[in-house]
Amino acid sequence: MNNWHDEFMAEYHRQQILDEVGQIRLEKLALKSRIYRPGLFERTMFNFANWMISTGKQLRRRYEIPSVDCINSPSGSFAR
């Protein structure tokens, strides 16, 4: 019987698994340290959202009913 062959193959597979685990750890570490660089879609959506916010503020300012300052009314105080 060839028991040494079985032991050799088991050790070989164990070493392959350990190498693969080490590679996965390195990949995870590299992904964590990667600088976030948004792609074309992300940049476009970010700029579009900023445009919608600024346009919305301008439209609200333009079409909002102005508030009346009641403190300086021309008729004075009615409580007298």
LINLINZI-V685671 format. One line per field, one symbol per residue. phi: phi as a letter, one per 20 degrees, with the letter a starting at -180 (. if undefined). Layout:
phi = ???
This chain:
phi = .dffffffffffffffffffffffffffffffefffcfefffffffffffffffffffffffdffffeeefdffeneeef
